[in-house]
């Protein structure tokens, strides 16, 4: 499965990773600051899109769903840039599926305080968990093919960011860290989006 695009198209595909990462965190920060009483350290990101949030539609559709589209487009650009092999195909599939599920998260707002009591709330937990696993996994698996082209430092960085992002899930379950849920969540998705950002930036630079 080989994706052939012109240099200009590949640069545009790579730009989606840069724009998507910056836009999501900018929107997340702005909405958090606008919601009086919201604490980004203690309160989860999804609560900005919860059914009782004044910004639920903006967060869900313009934030989470749009981010999913950007991630899927990045996955296409990633596959088009690197050589065609089974490992790259797997990474491509992980990124696209992760993007699709991230897109779907926006249509399932969590219940108040993100405590699942409805089917929609449960679907939010399921759809948000899948990209939280698949995207870090893609980052870790990409370490080898990236290191073969860009050098070991890039491979180490890719693997490390994937591990840090993946680790946020189990860490967040620790009762002693309950008051840092928002911070841990942001670090978790932040490491994944940082990986997407720097890889997109590198691809864009290499295509110049």
JOSUL-V120629 format. One line per field, one symbol per residue. ss: DSSP state (@ for helix, = for strand, . for the rest). A space follows every 50 residues. Layout:
# JOSUL-V120629
ss=???
This chain:
# JOSUL-V120629
ss=......@@@@@@@@@@@@@@@@@@@@@@@@@@@@..........@@@@@. .....@@@@@@@@@@@@@@@@@@@@@@@@@@....@@@@@@@@@@@@@@@ @@@@@......@@@....@@@@@@@@@@@@@@@@@@@@@@@@@@@@@@@@ .@@@@@@@@@@@@@@@@@@@@@..@@@@@@@@@@@@@@@@@@@@@@@@@@ @@@@@@..
